[in-house]
């Protein structure tokens, strides 16, 4: 799946139905393949927007602190 998604991201015009065949052969359903494509598309869109607007990326320490807080409190405010 990751190889397929990399190709879809880097060279979308070159993706053909033949690229789906190995995924099906590995036991993935069309719904699972479609879900992965949707997730990939959303991440690609977010990255392109972030790059276009030069979003600041937090430091590793900031990510670690946020992760600890989320693990402790979840997404509930207050």
PDB file of N, CA, C and O in Angstrom:
ATOM      1  N   UNK A   1       0.822  -1.187   0.000  1.00  0.00           N
ATOM      2  CA  UNK A   1       0.000   0.000   0.000  1.00  0.00           C
ATOM      3  C   UNK A   1       0.866   1.251   0.000  1.00  0.00           C
ATOM      4  O   UNK A   1       0.593   2.195  -0.741  1.00  0.00           O
ATOM      5  N   UNK A   2       1.913   1.266   0.829  1.00  0.00           N
ATOM      6  CA  UNK A   2       2.741   2.475   0.907  1.00  0.00           C
ATOM      7  C   UNK A   2       3.442   2.768  -0.411  1.00  0.00           C
ATOM      8  O   UNK A   2       3.586   3.929  -0.794  1.00  0.00           O
ATOM      9  N   UNK A   3       3.874   1.732  -1.104  1.00  0.00           N
ATOM     10  CA  UNK A   3       4.509   1.928  -2.416  1.00  0.00           C
ATOM     11  C   UNK A   3       3.504   2.538  -3.388  1.00  0.00           C
ATOM     12  O   UNK A   3       3.832   3.459  -4.134  1.00  0.00           O
ATOM     13  N   UNK A   4       2.291   2.023  -3.373  1.00  0.00           N
ATOM     14  CA  UNK A   4       1.238   2.566  -4.233  1.00  0.00           C
ATOM     15  C   UNK A   4       0.958   4.027  -3.891  1.00  0.00           C
ATOM     16  O   UNK A   4       0.874   4.869  -4.785  1.00  0.00           O
ATOM     17  N   UNK A   5       0.814   4.329  -2.598  1.00  0.00           N
ATOM     18  CA  UNK A   5       0.504   5.698  -2.187  1.00  0.00           C
ATOM     19  C   UNK A   5       1.648   6.653  -2.519  1.00  0.00           C
ATOM     20  O   UNK A   5       1.418   7.821  -2.834  1.00  0.00           O
ATOM     21  N   UNK A   6       2.868   6.157  -2.449  1.00  0.00           N
ATOM     22  CA  UNK A   6       4.011   6.996  -2.842  1.00  0.00           C
ATOM     23  C   UNK A   6       3.917   7.346  -4.325  1.00  0.00           C
ATOM     24  O   UNK A   6       4.139   8.492  -4.714  1.00  0.00           O
ATOM     25  N   UNK A   7       3.588   6.355  -5.146  1.00  0.00           N
ATOM     26  CA  UNK A   7       3.438   6.604  -6.579  1.00  0.00           C
ATOM     27  C   UNK A   7       2.277   7.554  -6.839  1.00  0.00           C
ATOM     28  O   UNK A   7       2.384   8.461  -7.664  1.00  0.00           O
ATOM     29  N   UNK A   8       1.176   7.347  -6.138  1.00  0.00           N
ATOM     30  CA  UNK A   8       0.014   8.213  -6.290  1.00  0.00           C
ATOM     31  C   UNK A   8       0.365   9.661  -5.950  1.00  0.00           C
ATOM     32  O   UNK A   8      -0.131  10.588  -6.589  1.00  0.00           O
ATOM     33  N   UNK A   9       1.213   9.852  -4.953  1.00  0.00           N
ATOM     34  CA  UNK A   9       1.621  11.189  -4.534  1.00  0.00           C
ATOM     35  C   UNK A   9       2.624  11.805  -5.505  1.00  0.00           C
ATOM     36  O   UNK A   9       2.488  12.964  -5.898  1.00  0.00           O
ATOM     37  N   UNK A  10       3.629  11.024  -5.887  1.00  0.00           N
ATOM     38  CA  UNK A  10       4.734  11.563  -6.688  1.00  0.00           C
ATOM     39  C   UNK A  10       4.431  11.624  -8.185  1.00  0.00           C
ATOM     40  O   UNK A  10       4.917  12.514  -8.883  1.00  0.00           O
ATOM     41  N   UNK A  11       3.637  10.688  -8.672  1.00  0.00           N
ATOM     42  CA  UNK A  11       3.385  10.626 -10.116  1.00  0.00           C
ATOM     43  C   UNK A  11       1.942  10.184 -10.382  1.00  0.00           C
ATOM     44  O   UNK A  11       1.717   9.126 -10.970  1.00  0.00           O
ATOM     45  N   UNK A  12       0.974  10.981  -9.955  1.00  0.00           N
ATOM     46  CA  UNK A  12      -0.422  10.549 -10.056  1.00  0.00           C
ATOM     47  C   UNK A  12      -0.883  10.234 -11.479  1.00  0.00           C
ATOM     48  O   UNK A  12      -1.753   9.386 -11.673  1.00  0.00           O
ATOM     49  N   UNK A  13      -0.308  10.908 -12.470  1.00  0.00           N
ATOM     50  CA  UNK A  13      -0.706  10.655 -13.861  1.00  0.00           C
ATOM     51  C   UNK A  13      -0.263   9.294 -14.369  1.00  0.00           C
ATOM     52  O   UNK A  13      -0.752   8.815 -15.392  1.00  0.00           O
ATOM     53  N   UNK A  14       0.669   8.669 -13.646  1.00  0.00           N
ATOM     54  CA  UNK A  14       1.175   7.371 -14.099  1.00  0.00           C
ATOM     55  C   UNK A  14       0.458   6.188 -13.442  1.00  0.00           C
ATOM     56  O   UNK A  14       0.724   5.035 -13.783  1.00  0.00           O
ATOM     57  N   UNK A  15      -0.442   6.467 -12.510  1.00  0.00           N
ATOM     58  CA  UNK A  15      -1.170   5.397 -11.822  1.00  0.00           C
ATOM     59  C   UNK A  15      -2.226   4.815 -12.765  1.00  0.00           C
ATOM     60  O   UNK A  15      -2.986   5.542 -13.404  1.00  0.00           O
ATOM     61  N   UNK A  16      -2.248   3.481 -12.830  1.00  0.00           N
ATOM     62  CA  UNK A  16      -3.200   2.780 -13.687  1.00  0.00           C
ATOM     63  C   UNK A  16      -3.893   1.683 -12.870  1.00  0.00           C
ATOM     64  O   UNK A  16      -3.486   1.391 -11.746  1.00  0.00           O
ATOM     65  N   UNK A  17      -4.932   1.084 -13.436  1.00  0.00           N
ATOM     66  CA  UNK A  17      -5.571  -0.037 -12.731  1.00  0.00           C
ATOM     67  C   UNK A  17      -4.598  -1.175 -12.402  1.00  0.00           C
ATOM     68  O   UNK A  17      -4.822  -1.923 -11.450  1.00  0.00           O
ATOM     69  N   UNK A  18      -3.539  -1.307 -13.169  1.00  0.00           N
ATOM     70  CA  UNK A  18      -2.540  -2.348 -12.884  1.00  0.00           C
ATOM     71  C   UNK A  18      -1.861  -2.126 -11.541  1.00  0.00           C
ATOM     72  O   UNK A  18      -1.364  -3.075 -10.935  1.00  0.00           O
ATOM     73  N   UNK A  19      -1.834  -0.884 -11.070  1.00  0.00           N
ATOM     74  CA  UNK A  19      -1.228  -0.592  -9.765  1.00  0.00           C
ATOM     75  C   UNK A  19      -2.097  -1.069  -8.610  1.00  0.00           C
ATOM     76  O   UNK A  19      -1.612  -1.247  -7.493  1.00  0.00           O
ATOM     77  N   UNK A  20      -3.377  -1.275  -8.880  1.00  0.00           N
ATOM     78  CA  UNK A  20      -4.303  -1.738  -7.852  1.00  0.00           C
ATOM     79  C   UNK A  20      -4.246  -3.261  -7.695  1.00  0.00           C
ATOM     80  O   UNK A  20      -4.512  -3.788  -6.616  1.00  0.00           O
ATOM     81  N   UNK A  21      -3.904  -3.948  -8.756  1.00  0.00           N
ATOM     82  CA  UNK A  21      -3.915  -5.421  -8.748  1.00  0.00           C
ATOM     83  C   UNK A  21      -3.099  -6.028  -7.611  1.00  0.00           C
ATOM     84  O   UNK A  21      -3.594  -6.946  -6.956  1.00  0.00           O
ATOM     85  N   UNK A  22      -1.875  -5.568  -7.338  1.00  0.00           N
ATOM     86  CA  UNK A  22      -1.115  -6.154  -6.226  1.00  0.00           C
ATOM     87  C   UNK A  22      -1.777  -5.929  -4.863  1.00  0.00           C
ATOM     88  O   UNK A  22      -1.639  -6.750  -3.956  1.00  0.00           O
ATOM     89  N   UNK A  23      -2.482  -4.829  -4.730  1.00  0.00           N
ATOM     90  CA  UNK A  23      -3.170  -4.550  -3.471  1.00  0.00           C
ATOM     91  C   UNK A  23      -4.311  -5.540  -3.260  1.00  0.00           C
ATOM     92  O   UNK A  23      -4.511  -6.064  -2.164  1.00  0.00           O
ATOM     93  N   UNK A  24      -5.042  -5.778  -4.326  1.00  0.00           N
ATOM     94  CA  UNK A  24      -6.123  -6.772  -4.241  1.00  0.00           C
ATOM     95  C   UNK A  24      -5.555  -8.163  -4.001  1.00  0.00           C
ATOM     96  O   UNK A  24      -6.109  -8.945  -3.229  1.00  0.00           O
ATOM     97  N   UNK A  25      -4.443  -8.465  -4.669  1.00  0.00           N
ATOM     98  CA  UNK A  25      -3.806  -9.780  -4.499  1.00  0.00           C
ATOM     99  C   UNK A  25      -3.325  -9.980  -3.072  1.00  0.00           C
ATOM    100  O   UNK A  25      -3.254 -11.110  -2.588  1.00  0.00           O
ATOM    101  N   UNK A  26      -2.992  -8.874  -2.392  1.00  0.00           N
ATOM    102  CA  UNK A  26      -2.548  -8.953  -0.994  1.00  0.00           C
ATOM    103  C   UNK A  26      -3.729  -9.076  -0.036  1.00  0.00           C
ATOM    104  O   UNK A  26      -3.549  -9.191   1.176  1.00  0.00           O
ATOM    105  N   UNK A  27      -4.936  -9.050  -0.592  1.00  0.00           N
ATOM    106  CA  UNK A  27      -6.114  -9.252   0.244  1.00  0.00           C
ATOM    107  C   UNK A  27      -6.866  -7.996   0.636  1.00  0.00           C
ATOM    108  O   UNK A  27      -7.816  -8.064   1.417  1.00  0.00           O
ATOM    109  N   UNK A  28      -6.459  -6.847   0.108  1.00  0.00           N
ATOM    110  CA  UNK A  28      -7.157  -5.603   0.437  1.00  0.00           C
ATOM    111  C   UNK A  28      -8.416  -5.472  -0.407  1.00  0.00           C
ATOM    112  O   UNK A  28      -8.411  -5.770  -1.601  1.00  0.00           O
ATOM    113  N   UNK A  29      -9.482  -5.027   0.220  1.00  0.00           N
ATOM    114  CA  UNK A  29     -10.729  -4.802  -0.504  1.00  0.00           C
ATOM    115  C   UNK A  29     -10.680  -3.444  -1.201  1.00  0.00           C
ATOM    116  O   UNK A  29      -9.846  -2.599  -0.877  1.00  0.00           O
ATOM    117  N   UNK A  30     -11.570  -3.248  -2.149  1.00  0.00           N
ATOM    118  CA  UNK A  30     -11.638  -1.954  -2.820  1.00  0.00           C
ATOM    119  C   UNK A  30     -11.978  -0.842  -1.831  1.00  0.00           C
ATOM    120  O   UNK A  30     -11.476   0.275  -1.961  1.00  0.00           O
ATOM    121  N   UNK A  31     -12.824  -1.135  -0.843  1.00  0.00           N
ATOM    122  CA  UNK A  31     -13.133  -0.129   0.184  1.00  0.00           C
ATOM    123  C   UNK A  31     -11.898   0.250   0.987  1.00  0.00           C
ATOM    124  O   UNK A  31     -11.704   1.425   1.300  1.00  0.00           O
ATOM    125  N   UNK A  32     -11.062  -0.719   1.324  1.00  0.00           N
ATOM    126  CA  UNK A  32      -9.836  -0.431   2.078  1.00  0.00           C
ATOM    127  C   UNK A  32      -8.862   0.389   1.229  1.00  0.00           C
ATOM    128  O   UNK A  32      -8.222   1.317   1.722  1.00  0.00           O
ATOM    129  N   UNK A  33      -8.762   0.038  -0.040  1.00  0.00           N
ATOM    130  CA  UNK A  33      -7.882   0.789  -0.951  1.00  0.00           C
ATOM    131  C   UNK A  33      -8.384   2.220  -1.088  1.00  0.00           C
ATOM    132  O   UNK A  33      -7.601   3.169  -1.042  1.00  0.00           O
ATOM    133  N   UNK A  34      -9.680   2.366  -1.254  1.00  0.00           N
ATOM    134  CA  UNK A  34     -10.270   3.702  -1.383  1.00  0.00           C
ATOM    135  C   UNK A  34     -10.062   4.522  -0.112  1.00  0.00           C
ATOM    136  O   UNK A  34      -9.759   5.712  -0.193  1.00  0.00           O
ATOM    137  N   UNK A  35     -10.218   3.913   1.046  1.00  0.00           N
ATOM    138  CA  UNK A  35      -9.975   4.622   2.314  1.00  0.00           C
ATOM    139  C   UNK A  35      -8.543   5.127   2.384  1.00  0.00           C
ATOM    140  O   UNK A  35      -8.305   6.269   2.777  1.00  0.00           O
ATOM    141  N   UNK A  36      -7.584   4.282   2.006  1.00  0.00           N
ATOM    142  CA  UNK A  36      -6.175   4.686   2.038  1.00  0.00           C
ATOM    143  C   UNK A  36      -5.915   5.839   1.073  1.00  0.00           C
ATOM    144  O   UNK A  36      -5.153   6.755   1.383  1.00  0.00           O
ATOM    145  N   UNK A  37      -6.549   5.792  -0.092  1.00  0.00           N
ATOM    146  CA  UNK A  37      -6.393   6.881  -1.067  1.00  0.00           C
ATOM    147  C   UNK A  37      -6.958   8.182  -0.493  1.00  0.00           C
ATOM    148  O   UNK A  37      -6.352   9.241  -0.653  1.00  0.00           O
ATOM    149  N   UNK A  38      -8.107   8.109   0.170  1.00  0.00           N
ATOM    150  CA  UNK A  38      -8.692   9.316   0.768  1.00  0.00           C
ATOM    151  C   UNK A  38      -7.786   9.908   1.842  1.00  0.00           C
ATOM    152  O   UNK A  38      -7.590  11.123   1.880  1.00  0.00           O
ATOM    153  N   UNK A  39      -7.239   9.078   2.704  1.00  0.00           N
ATOM    154  CA  UNK A  39      -6.335   9.562   3.757  1.00  0.00           C
ATOM    155  C   UNK A  39      -5.096  10.196   3.131  1.00  0.00           C
ATOM    156  O   UNK A  39      -4.661  11.270   3.547  1.00  0.00           O
ATOM    157  N   UNK A  40      -4.535   9.527   2.134  1.00  0.00           N
ATOM    158  CA  UNK A  40      -3.349  10.051   1.446  1.00  0.00           C
ATOM    159  C   UNK A  40      -3.649  11.409   0.813  1.00  0.00           C
ATOM    160  O   UNK A  40      -2.846  12.337   0.912  1.00  0.00           O
ATOM    161  N   UNK A  41      -4.794  11.517   0.172  1.00  0.00           N
ATOM    162  CA  UNK A  41      -5.188  12.766  -0.483  1.00  0.00           C
ATOM    163  C   UNK A  41      -5.314  13.898   0.535  1.00  0.00           C
ATOM    164  O   UNK A  41      -4.863  15.016   0.285  1.00  0.00           O
ATOM    165  N   UNK A  42      -5.918  13.609   1.668  1.00  0.00           N
ATOM    166  CA  UNK A  42      -6.066  14.645   2.706  1.00  0.00           C
ATOM    167  C   UNK A  42      -4.704  15.106   3.224  1.00  0.00           C
ATOM    168  O   UNK A  42      -4.472  16.304   3.385  1.00  0.00           O
ATOM    169  N   UNK A  43      -3.806  14.156   3.486  1.00  0.00           N
ATOM    170  CA  UNK A  43      -2.475  14.539   3.962  1.00  0.00           C
ATOM    171  C   UNK A  43      -1.734  15.347   2.906  1.00  0.00           C
ATOM    172  O   UNK A  43      -1.076  16.335   3.232  1.00  0.00           O
ATOM    173  N   UNK A  44      -1.833  14.936   1.643  1.00  0.00           N
ATOM    174  CA  UNK A  44      -1.166  15.681   0.580  1.00  0.00           C
ATOM    175  C   UNK A  44      -1.689  17.106   0.483  1.00  0.00           C
ATOM    176  O   UNK A  44      -0.919  18.044   0.280  1.00  0.00           O
ATOM    177  N   UNK A  45      -2.995  17.265   0.626  1.00  0.00           N
ATOM    178  CA  UNK A  45      -3.589  18.598   0.575  1.00  0.00           C
ATOM    179  C   UNK A  45      -3.088  19.452   1.737  1.00  0.00           C
ATOM    180  O   UNK A  45      -2.700  20.605   1.544  1.00  0.00           O
ATOM    181  N   UNK A  46      -3.096  18.894   2.923  1.00  0.00           N
ATOM    182  CA  UNK A  46      -2.630  19.627   4.100  1.00  0.00           C
ATOM    183  C   UNK A  46      -1.172  20.050   3.946  1.00  0.00           C
ATOM    184  O   UNK A  46      -0.816  21.186   4.258  1.00  0.00           O
ATOM    185  N   UNK A  47      -0.336  19.143   3.468  1.00  0.00           N
ATOM    186  CA  UNK A  47       1.087  19.454   3.296  1.00  0.00           C
ATOM    187  C   UNK A  47       1.280  20.554   2.258  1.00  0.00           C
ATOM    188  O   UNK A  47       2.096  21.455   2.455  1.00  0.00           O
ATOM    189  N   UNK A  48       0.546  20.490   1.167  1.00  0.00           N
ATOM    190  CA  UNK A  48       0.693  21.517   0.130  1.00  0.00           C
ATOM    191  C   UNK A  48       0.228  22.889   0.628  1.00  0.00           C
ATOM    192  O   UNK A  48       0.854  23.905   0.329  1.00  0.00           O
ATOM    193  N   UNK A  49      -0.852  22.915   1.375  1.00  0.00           N
ATOM    194  CA  UNK A  49      -1.308  24.188   1.949  1.00  0.00           C
ATOM    195  C   UNK A  49      -0.278  24.713   2.943  1.00  0.00           C
ATOM    196  O   UNK A  49       0.062  25.897   2.920  1.00  0.00           O
ATOM    197  N   UNK A  50       0.218  23.842   3.812  1.00  0.00           N
ATOM    198  CA  UNK A  50       1.221  24.256   4.797  1.00  0.00           C
ATOM    199  C   UNK A  50       2.478  24.783   4.119  1.00  0.00           C
ATOM    200  O   UNK A  50       3.043  25.789   4.548  1.00  0.00           O
ATOM    201  N   UNK A  51       2.914  24.106   3.065  1.00  0.00           N
ATOM    202  CA  UNK A  51       4.096  24.573   2.337  1.00  0.00           C
ATOM    203  C   UNK A  51       3.828  25.917   1.659  1.00  0.00           C
ATOM    204  O   UNK A  51       4.691  26.796   1.657  1.00  0.00           O
ATOM    205  N   UNK A  52       2.640  26.075   1.088  1.00  0.00           N
ATOM    206  CA  UNK A  52       2.304  27.319   0.388  1.00  0.00           C
ATOM    207  C   UNK A  52       2.286  28.518   1.330  1.00  0.00           C
ATOM    208  O   UNK A  52       2.714  29.612   0.959  1.00  0.00           O
ATOM    209  N   UNK A  53       1.795  28.311   2.535  1.00  0.00           N
ATOM    210  CA  UNK A  53       1.704  29.402   3.504  1.00  0.00           C
ATOM    211  C   UNK A  53       2.878  29.429   4.479  1.00  0.00           C
ATOM    212  O   UNK A  53       2.891  30.222   5.421  1.00  0.00           O
ATOM    213  N   UNK A  54       3.855  28.568   4.250  1.00  0.00           N
ATOM    214  CA  UNK A  54       5.071  28.517   5.073  1.00  0.00           C
ATOM    215  C   UNK A  54       4.741  28.372   6.561  1.00  0.00           C
ATOM    216  O   UNK A  54       5.277  29.090   7.405  1.00  0.00           O
ATOM    217  N   UNK A  55       3.844  27.422   6.860  1.00  0.00           N
ATOM    218  CA  UNK A  55       3.491  27.161   8.253  1.00  0.00           C
ATOM    219  C   UNK A  55       4.735  26.789   9.047  1.00  0.00           C
ATOM    220  O   UNK A  55       5.605  26.074   8.549  1.00  0.00           O
ATOM    221  N   UNK A  56       4.818  27.268  10.262  1.00  0.00           N
ATOM    222  CA  UNK A  56       5.922  26.921  11.154  1.00  0.00           C
ATOM    223  C   UNK A  56       5.681  25.516  11.712  1.00  0.00           C
ATOM    224  O   UNK A  56       4.564  25.182  12.108  1.00  0.00           O
ATOM    225  N   UNK A  57       6.719  24.712  11.738  1.00  0.00           N
ATOM    226  CA  UNK A  57       6.632  23.366  12.302  1.00  0.00           C
ATOM    227  C   UNK A  57       7.181  23.429  13.722  1.00  0.00           C
ATOM    228  O   UNK A  57       8.314  23.864  13.930  1.00  0.00           O
ATOM    229  N   UNK A  58       6.389  22.997  14.700  1.00  0.00           N
ATOM    230  CA  UNK A  58       6.870  23.037  16.082  1.00  0.00           C
ATOM    231  C   UNK A  58       8.113  22.166  16.268  1.00  0.00           C
ATOM    232  O   UNK A  58       8.383  21.254  15.486  1.00  0.00           O
ATOM    233  N   UNK A  59       8.847  22.473  17.311  1.00  0.00           N
ATOM    234  CA  UNK A  59      10.049  21.695  17.621  1.00  0.00           C
ATOM    235  C   UNK A  59       9.664  20.304  18.105  1.00  0.00           C
ATOM    236  O   UNK A  59       8.510  20.053  18.450  1.00  0.00           O
ATOM    237  N   UNK A  60      10.636  19.409  18.128  1.00  0.00           N
ATOM    238  CA  UNK A  60      10.404  18.051  18.638  1.00  0.00           C
ATOM    239  C   UNK A  60       9.938  18.104  20.097  1.00  0.00           C
ATOM    240  O   UNK A  60       9.047  17.355  20.498  1.00  0.00           O
ATOM    241  N   UNK A  61      10.541  18.987  20.876  1.00  0.00           N
ATOM    242  CA  UNK A  61      10.161  19.114  22.286  1.00  0.00           C
ATOM    243  C   UNK A  61       8.702  19.556  22.415  1.00  0.00           C
ATOM    244  O   UNK A  61       7.990  19.095  23.307  1.00  0.00           O
ATOM    245  N   UNK A  62       8.260  20.443  21.533  1.00  0.00           N
ATOM    246  CA  UNK A  62       6.873  20.902  21.555  1.00  0.00           C
ATOM    247  C   UNK A  62       5.916  19.762  21.204  1.00  0.00           C
ATOM    248  O   UNK A  62       4.876  19.598  21.844  1.00  0.00           O
ATOM    249  N   UNK A  63       6.276  18.965  20.174  1.00  0.00           N
ATOM    250  CA  UNK A  63       5.460  17.804  19.814  1.00  0.00           C
ATOM    251  C   UNK A  63       5.385  16.822  20.983  1.00  0.00           C
ATOM    252  O   UNK A  63       4.317  16.294  21.290  1.00  0.00           O
ATOM    253  N   UNK A  64       6.519  16.583  21.629  1.00  0.00           N
ATOM    254  CA  UNK A  64       6.546  15.653  22.762  1.00  0.00           C
ATOM    255  C   UNK A  64       5.660  16.141  23.907  1.00  0.00           C
ATOM    256  O   UNK A  64       4.918  15.357  24.500  1.00  0.00           O
ATOM    257  N   UNK A  65       5.739  17.433  24.216  1.00  0.00           N
ATOM    258  CA  UNK A  65       4.920  17.995  25.294  1.00  0.00           C
ATOM    259  C   UNK A  65       3.433  17.900  24.949  1.00  0.00           C
ATOM    260  O   UNK A  65       2.615  17.565  25.805  1.00  0.00           O
ATOM    261  N   UNK A  66       3.088  18.194  23.705  1.00  0.00           N
ATOM    262  CA  UNK A  66       1.687  18.096  23.279  1.00  0.00           C
ATOM    263  C   UNK A  66       1.191  16.661  23.354  1.00  0.00           C
ATOM    264  O   UNK A  66       0.064  16.412  23.781  1.00  0.00           O
ATOM    265  N   UNK A  67       2.029  15.718  22.939  1.00  0.00           N
ATOM    266  CA  UNK A  67       1.639  14.309  22.983  1.00  0.00           C
ATOM    267  C   UNK A  67       1.377  13.855  24.410  1.00  0.00           C
ATOM    268  O   UNK A  67       0.408  13.142  24.668  1.00  0.00           O
ATOM    269  N   UNK A  68       2.230  14.261  25.332  1.00  0.00           N
ATOM    270  CA  UNK A  68       2.039  13.889  26.735  1.00  0.00           C
ATOM    271  C   UNK A  68       0.728  14.456  27.271  1.00  0.00           C
ATOM    272  O   UNK A  68      -0.005  13.771  27.984  1.00  0.00           O
ATOM    273  N   UNK A  69       0.436  15.709  26.927  1.00  0.00           N
ATOM    274  CA  UNK A  69      -0.797  16.326  27.393  1.00  0.00           C
ATOM    275  C   UNK A  69      -2.011  15.607  26.793  1.00  0.00           C
ATOM    276  O   UNK A  69      -2.980  15.333  27.502  1.00  0.00           O
ATOM    277  N   UNK A  70      -1.963  15.303  25.497  1.00  0.00           N
ATOM    278  CA  UNK A  70      -3.087  14.627  24.846  1.00  0.00           C
ATOM    279  C   UNK A  70      -3.301  13.224  25.423  1.00  0.00           C
ATOM    280  O   UNK A  70      -4.437  12.783  25.596  1.00  0.00           O
ATOM    281  N   UNK A  71      -2.204  12.537  25.716  1.00  0.00           N
ATOM    282  CA  UNK A  71      -2.334  11.205  26.299  1.00  0.00           C
ATOM    283  C   UNK A  71      -2.966  11.272  27.694  1.00  0.00           C
ATOM    284  O   UNK A  71      -3.704  10.374  28.098  1.00  0.00           O
ATOM    285  N   UNK A  72      -2.664  12.342  28.411  1.00  0.00           N
ATOM    286  CA  UNK A  72      -3.175  12.497  29.760  1.00  0.00           C
ATOM    287  C   UNK A  72      -4.612  13.005  29.779  1.00  0.00           C
ATOM    288  O   UNK A  72      -5.443  12.489  30.526  1.00  0.00           O
ATOM    289  N   UNK A  73      -4.908  14.010  28.963  1.00  0.00           N
ATOM    290  CA  UNK A  73      -6.201  14.698  29.030  1.00  0.00           C
ATOM    291  C   UNK A  73      -7.105  14.455  27.843  1.00  0.00           C
ATOM    292  O   UNK A  73      -8.307  14.709  27.928  1.00  0.00           O
ATOM    293  N   UNK A  74      -6.567  13.970  26.736  1.00  0.00           N
ATOM    294  CA  UNK A  74      -7.361  13.844  25.517  1.00  0.00           C
ATOM    295  C   UNK A  74      -7.556  15.196  24.869  1.00  0.00           C
ATOM    296  O   UNK A  74      -6.772  16.118  25.094  1.00  0.00           O
ATOM    297  N   UNK A  75      -8.591  15.317  24.071  1.00  0.00           N
ATOM    298  CA  UNK A  75      -8.844  16.560  23.345  1.00  0.00           C
ATOM    299  C   UNK A  75      -9.855  17.458  24.053  1.00  0.00           C
ATOM    300  O   UNK A  75     -10.347  18.417  23.458  1.00  0.00           O
ATOM    301  N   UNK A  76     -10.167  17.166  25.290  1.00  0.00           N
ATOM    302  CA  UNK A  76     -11.135  17.946  26.052  1.00  0.00           C
ATOM    303  C   UNK A  76     -10.477  19.216  26.552  1.00  0.00           C
ATOM    304  O   UNK A  76      -9.397  19.176  27.142  1.00  0.00           O
ATOM    305  N   UNK A  77     -11.128  20.338  26.316  1.00  0.00           N
ATOM    306  CA  UNK A  77     -10.608  21.632  26.795  1.00  0.00           C
ATOM    307  C   UNK A  77     -11.098  21.892  28.202  1.00  0.00           C
ATOM    308  O   UNK A  77     -12.187  21.467  28.586  1.00  0.00           O
ATOM    309  N   UNK A  78     -10.278  22.599  28.966  1.00  0.00           N
ATOM    310  CA  UNK A  78     -10.718  23.028  30.286  1.00  0.00           C
ATOM    311  C   UNK A  78     -10.234  22.220  31.426  1.00  0.00           C
ATOM    312  O   UNK A  78     -10.560  22.515  32.575  1.00  0.00           O
TER     313      UNK A  78
END
